[in-house]
Amino acid sequence: MKKNYDLKSLKRKPGKLKVDPEATRIMISLKIDANDLAELKNEAERMGMPYQTLINSILHRFITGELVDKRELGIVKFG
């Protein structure tokens, strides 16, 4: 597998992603770092919810602008 790819030759398809407006949820497949998933599962268990629900909540808050970047607020996590 190449280490570097020339992405300049790729062309974006016109239009937005078409989603069935009747669908409330759509199944996706996603690769995620094992350590990140373990932390998400631990946090979800602490909160008493399924980890997929927590991931969906995080994504929703990001998309709606409710998720705040601590670095932008000057809050730094140590240790």
N, C-alpha and C positions, 0 to 999 in steps of 0.2 A: 504494500500500500504506500502511495506517495505521502511524503511529509508535507508538501505544499501543493496547493491546487490553484490554478488561475481561474478565479471566479468572474473575471471581467467579461468573458465571452458568454456567460449565461444570460438569458433573457427572462424577464418576469412575465408571467402570463397576465393578460389584462383582466380587470374585474376583481371583485371580492370573492372570498370563499363562500360558496353557496351552501347554506345550512337549511335543513328542513325546519320551517318555522313551527311545525307541529311537535317537533321533538323537544322534550324538556331536558334530556340528558343524552350525550353522545359518548360512546366508549372510544377511548384512545389507547395507544400503546406508547410508553415513554421509558427511556433509559435514564436512570438517575444514579448518582454516586452512592455506593453502598453505605458509607458513613452518614451521608445526608438522610438517606431513607431510615436508617436506624434511629437517628435523632428525631425525625418526624414521628416515627412509631412510638418512641418514648414519650414525646410531648403529647401525642394523641391519647396515649394510655393515661397519662397524668390528668388530662382534661376529661377523660371518660367518653371518648368518641372514637369512631373508626379512623384510621390514618388517612384513608382516601377522602373522607369528609373534611379533614383538616387541610389536606392539599387543595381541595376544591375551594375551601374558604380563603386560603392564602391567595390563590390565583384570582378569585373574585375581587378580593380587596385590592390587589394590585391593579386590575383592569379598571376598577371604579375610582382609583386614586385614593383609597382609604389607607393603603399600606404606606407607612412613612419610613424613609431611609434614615436610620439613626445617625449616620455620618453627616447628613445634611443638617441635622439638629445640633450637631456637636457632641452627641453622646457616643462615647467610645467604650467598648467592652474590653476589659482586661482579663487575662488569664483564661 
